[in-house]
Amino acid sequence: MSEDFVKRVDTLATELTVTGEIDTGAVSSPQTVLTPSSGKKIDTRSVYLASDSTSGEVEIRFASSGTLLGKIYCSKFALITLDAVHLTGATDEAVEIAWSDLDTGAKIFYSIRYKEVA
């Protein structure tokens, strides 16, 4: 198998990932976590969202349209893994994380796998 062929089928090699942690005791909701390059769109591939809170809700969404990429209800679930989320935002539309009614000082961890498209 040629090296060129392997590169063409390795989809992960062409995708980007952003990860981070939000300290909800230090910042307010919502927080922008991913902004596309000017004139581009975010095309999601997977989303991971987790919180150490035992109450409240956390959601990850496209900022302008409100298109939901994932949500956790902290009293029931501490995390969500969506391995096949393929949603595309509008041109120049950021991704944000919003939360409500979390435990004081709760933390949120996120990971988004995506491509930038025209």
DATAUR-V633072 format. One record per residue. RES is the residue in three letters. OMEGA is omega as a letter, one per 30 degrees, with the letter a starting at -180 (* if undefined). D_FIRST is the distance of its C-alpha to the first C-alpha in Angstrom with 2 decimals. Layout:
BEGIN
{{RES,OMEGA,D_FIRST} {RES,OMEGA,D_FIRST}}
END
This chain:
BEGIN
{{MET,a,0.00} {SER,l,3.79} {GLU,l,6.62} {ASP,l,8.48} {PHE,l,6.78} {VAL,l,7.25} {LYS,a,10.65} {ARG,a,11.62} {VAL,l,11.47} {ASP,a,13.11} {THR,a,16.61} {LEU,l,18.42} {ALA,a,17.39} {THR,a,19.38} {GLU,l,22.32} {LEU,l,25.39} {THR,l,27.68} {VAL,l,31.38} {THR,l,33.40} {GLY,l,37.02} {GLU,l,40.27} {ILE,l,43.47} {ASP,a,46.81} {THR,l,49.01} {GLY,a,52.07} {ALA,a,51.32} {VAL,a,50.17} {SER,a,51.13} {SER,f,49.25} {PRO,l,47.17} {GLN,l,44.74} {THR,a,42.06} {VAL,a,38.78} {LEU,l,36.32} {THR,a,37.14} {PRO,l,34.75} {SER,a,34.76} {SER,l,37.49} {GLY,a,36.81} {LYS,l,33.76} {LYS,l,33.40} {ILE,l,32.06} {ASP,a,29.57} {THR,l,29.45} {ARG,l,26.63} {SER,a,28.41} {VAL,l,31.81} {TYR,a,33.35} {LEU,a,37.11} {ALA,l,39.45} {SER,l,43.09} {ASP,l,45.49} {SER,l,48.33} {THR,l,50.10} {SER,l,51.46} {GLY,a,50.72} {GLU,l,47.72} {VAL,l,44.70} {GLU,l,42.65} {ILE,a,39.81} {ARG,l,40.04} {PHE,a,39.68} {ALA,a,42.83} {SER,a,44.29} {SER,a,43.49} {GLY,l,43.76} {THR,a,40.67} {LEU,l,40.13} {LEU,l,36.73} {GLY,a,38.06} {LYS,l,41.35} {ILE,l,42.74} {TYR,a,46.25} {CYS,l,46.91} {SER,a,49.65} {LYS,a,47.14} {PHE,l,43.64} {ALA,a,42.61} {LEU,l,39.10} {ILE,l,36.76} {THR,l,32.98} {LEU,a,31.59} {ASP,a,27.81} {ALA,l,27.55} {VAL,a,30.17} {HIS,l,29.19} {LEU,a,32.36} {THR,l,32.88} {GLY,l,35.97} {ALA,l,38.03} {THR,a,37.64} {ASP,a,38.73} {GLU,a,39.32} {ALA,l,39.03} {VAL,a,38.28} {GLU,l,41.18} {ILE,l,42.24} {ALA,l,45.75} {TRP,l,47.80} {SER,l,51.27} {ASP,l,53.57} {LEU,l,51.40} {ASP,l,52.95} {THR,l,54.43} {GLY,a,51.88} {ALA,l,48.91} {LYS,l,45.42} {ILE,l,42.43} {PHE,l,38.80} {TYR,l,36.13} {SER,a,32.41} {ILE,l,30.93} {ARG,a,27.27} {TYR,l,27.24} {LYS,l,26.16} {GLU,a,28.62} {VAL,l,28.79} {ALA,*,31.16}}
END
